[in-house]
Amino acid sequence: MFVKTEIWGQIPLLHIYTDKMNEKTPVVIFLHGFMSAKEHNLHYAYQLVNKGVRVLLPDAKFHGARSEGLTETQMNLHFWDIVLNSIHEVEQLYKDLKNKQLVAGDKIGVAGTSMGAIVTSGCLKLYDWIQTAAICMGGPAFIKLGAYQLQQLAKSGVKWPMSEQEVQKTNALLATYDISLTPEQFAGRPVFFWHGEQDKTVPFQDTYDFYCTLRAYYEENPSNLKFIADKHAGHAVTRDGMLAATEWLAQHLA
């Protein structure tokens, strides 16, 4: 197994693969969470590569090798900018995979944890080339999640430097990427959800309610949609959750 540090365009990433892999090998682009970095998801990559999947672990804007030394409060101000930037960078990575002749077809999955899962949801709205996805602790409903974040910041005494008009303008932008507004764009693709019921960072109930809505679009093939709820977990994916997510991705890219 090779773990190569590479830069594709302006995106630093880890490229994990074996010498037996070629352009017919499926690929997963796996996205890390807020205040995390590419190296923190190597355990997902290890599982996937051992199941015959090539993996790209990119650093998001302001994270990892792209850090600019911002505080967490400063990073919070850039949260949705980072998310939307990552959604567009996933498309860039897809084009680079094609240009580098690392994937011949469209056996490509996108997955992530927390912020990375939020990015994954936005990608499913924009990109029909995604064959399967895993959303771990992610909120597909961008506008609802943004409102929840503002509420939590207000409770903690943080003054958000945006007027009501600016919030509305941001929501109009987020609507472009909010797949909860157009669930039909999942288009029956195999999608896996994992979420801890005690999660206070990305609320469990909003994600689960969306999943329940989504089931109506999977009546022809209900096995393509799966939700694992962990009654005791908060905002951290358990080992069982990690194993289930990687098994799902490998199975649906085989």
C-alpha positions, 0 to 999 in steps of 0.5 A: 500500500502506497501513501503518497503526498501529492498536490493536484492543482492547488489541492494538497492530498494523500493518494492511497493505492496499491501497485495492483490498481489501474484505471479500472479500479474504483475510487473514493474521494473522502472528505475530512471534518471541520478543524480536521485534516486529510491524515485524520481519515487514514483509517477509512483509506486503509479499509477501502484500499484493502477492499480494492478501492483507490482513495484520495484524501484532500485537505479542505481550504484553511485546513491541514497543509492549507492552514493559515493559522486561523482560530476556531472562531475565525474558521466558523466565520468561513464555514460555508465558504469552506463547504462550497469551495470543497464541493467545487474542488471535488469536481476538480479532483474528478476531472484530474482523475480522468486527465491522469487516466486513473479511472476509466469509467464512473466507479467513483464514490464520495464520502466524508465525516461531519463537514466532509459529509455536508460537502458530500451532500452538496456534491450529490446535488450537483454531480451525477457522476457520483455512483455511491456516497457515505454521509457520516454525521452530515446535514444535507439540509444546508439552510436548516443547518445554517440556522441551527449554527446561528442559534448555537453561536448566539447561545454561546454569546458569539455575535455573528457579524451578519445582518438579516439581509446578509443571512437571507442572501447566504441562504439563497446561495446555500439553496443552490447546494441544498439537496434536501430541497430537491431530494429527487436528485439522489436519483436512486443512487446507493447512499449510506447514512450514519449518525449518532443520536446524541449529536449536538453539532449536526443535529441527528433529527434533521438528518433522520427526518430527511432520510425518512422523506428520501425513502419515498424516492427509493421504493423501487430499490430500497436496499440502495438507501441505508441509515444507521443510527447509534443511540449512544454516539455523539459527534464522533463516528464509532469504529462500527460506523467506520467499518459499515461506511467503508463496506458500503462504499466498496460493495457498491463500487465493485 
